[in-house]
Amino acid sequence: MHIEVYVEEPSAKVALDNFLPRMIGDRASWQILNFIGKDKMLRSLPARFRAIRKRMANEQLRVLVLIDRDNQDCRELKGQLERMAGDAGLVTKSRAGVDAQFEVANRIVVEELEAWFFGDVVALCDAYDRLSNSLARKRRYRDPDDIAGGTWEALHREMKRVGYYREHFPKIEVARRVSKFMDPARNRSASFQAFREAVEALVA
């Protein structure tokens, strides 16, 4: 089995480069493709899905699409991805039903990658030791997928408060450092756990 993972930004790729091997192990080979932008990704997916459908005649291949919700309606974005895959003749996990075979899993990060970091505060503190484990108990961060005012902005504020990155927020560097310590099993983000469940289904 070979899995192609599609992401929209470099920070997602460097994060997955760190923790995806721990999730998949030797059960499958995998490759991450960075589309360098959400709009470009959405424009490219129909042709990419059609090419995948042709390749499946000769390859044991599956696809995992990972995209940020940002400010979009989650159901509308998921529906868009599902239609693209269906139009190319691919069966998605959502449409296949429980325990049925599928070829594509579409997963949405709510609202963006930094929510997954708030979902694993232990990893955040291991990467940046001036941060406090009490972040997980703060009311505004109890649900990592429902942080008001922007997730990366919230993380940047917390980091600046303890002396990190006062001028700008280097998303790729933060993703690389935090993801090294992430434990997929303990992540409190519901969207991360949906991603984890999709990975497990793909390699089952």
N, C-alpha and C positions, 0 to 999 in steps of 0.2 A: 504494500500500500504506500502511495505517495500522496502527500497533502500539500496543496498550494494554499498559502495564507495571503490574503490581499489586505493591505492596510493603506491608510491615506496620508501618513506622515512619518518622517524619520524617527520621531520619538517613540512611536508605537513599534516600529521595527526593532529599535535597539532594546526596548523592554522585552519584546517577545524573544529576541535572540538570547536573552538571559534566562527566562523562566520556562519557555516552551520545551526545551530539552528535558527539563525536570518533569514535565507533565506527560510527554510522549515516550521518553525513554527510547528503547530499541524496537518499539512496536510498529513504527512507520518511519519512512524518510519524509522530509518536509523542506519547504522553501518559502521564504517570505518575500513578497513583491510589494514594494512601496510605490504607490501611484503619485506621490508628491502633490497632494491636494485633493480635497473632497470632490470638488466639481469635476476635476479631471478623471477621478476614479469613477464617478457615476456616468460620465460620458463614455468611458472605455469599457465598462462591464458588459454591455450587450455583445460586442464583438468578442470579448474575452470568453464569455460563456459559450458562444457558438464554437469557438476554437477548442474549448475544453470538451464539448460534446463530441467533436470529431476525434479528439485524442483518446477518448474513453473506449473507442473501438479496439485499441491496441494496448492501452495502459490501465493499470489499476489505480485510478486517480480520484481524489476527492478535493473539494474546495471549501475553505472557510473564509468568509468575508467579514471583516471587522471595520466598522465605521462609527465615527462619533455622531451622537445625536445633535450636539450643539443646541441651537434654539428651534430645531424642527420638531414637528409632531412625530413621536416615536412610531406610532402605528402607520402613518403615511409613509415614512421612510422605509420601514420594514416591508410594507406593501409594494413599494417601488422596487426594492431588491428582489422580492419574491416574483414579481411579474417579469423582470428581466431574465431571471433564471428559467422560469416556466416557458417564456417565449423561445428560449434556446433549446427547449426539450429536456431540461434538467429537472430532476425531482429534488425539492428542498426538504430539509428536516421538518419544517413546520407543516408542510403539506403531506408528508409521507405517513404521518400517524405514529402511534407508539410502537416502538420496536421494529418498524418497517425500514427497508433499505432506502437510502437517500444518497444524493451526490453532492449537494451544496448545503452548507449551514450558514445562514445570514445572522450575524450578531451585532448588536448596537451597544456602544459604550455610552452610558448615561452619566453625565452629559459629555464628558471627555476623559481622556486617559488619567488625568490627575485624580479623578474620583476613585480609581482603583488603588492609588497610593494612599488616599485617606482611608480606604478599606483595610489597609494593612499598616497601621500606625507603628507597629513593632519594626517593620522594615524601614519606615521613614526615620525612626529614631536610630536604627542601626547605621543608616547611611549618613544621618546628620545628628550627631549626638547632643547638640544643644537644644533640639526639639524635645518636647515633653510627651510622655505616654498619656498624659491627661487629655491630649487632643481628642482621643477616642470618646471621652466622656463629655466633651463640650456639646451642648444641645445642638448647635448648628452643624456639627459634624457627625452626629449619631447615625444619620442615614447618608452614606457617602454619595448616593445617587440623587440626592435632593439638597444640595448645598446652594443657597441663594447667592446671586451676584457673580457667578462664574467660578468654576472649580480651580483652574490654575491660578486665577487671581487670589482666591482664598489661600491657597498654598503659599503663594509668593508673600502675602501679608504675614503669614505665620513665620516664614523663614526670615523675612526682613526684621521681624520683631526680635529675633535672637541672633541677628548679625550676619545672615547669609544673603547674598545677592541683592544688595541694596539698590543697585542701579537698573538691573534687568533680570528677567527670569529665563535661564538657559534650559529650555524644555528638554533638549536632547541629553544634556549632562545630568539633569535631575533624573530623567527616565533611566539612564544607564546605571546611576548609582543606586537608586531605590530598588530597581528590579532585581539586582543581584541578591537582595535579602528577602524578596517576597516569598511567602509560603502560600501557594494557591488554596490550600485547604482552610486557611484561617481568614481569608479575605471576606470582609463584611459587605462588600458591594454586591448587590443582587445581579447587576449586569455582568460583573466578573464571574459570578457563580454560573450564570447562564452560558457564558463563554466556556468556562471549565467543563460544564456538562456537554457542550457541543464537541469539544475536543475528545472527551471520553467516548462519545458516541461515534465519532469518526474513526477511531482506532479500534473500536470493539470488533 
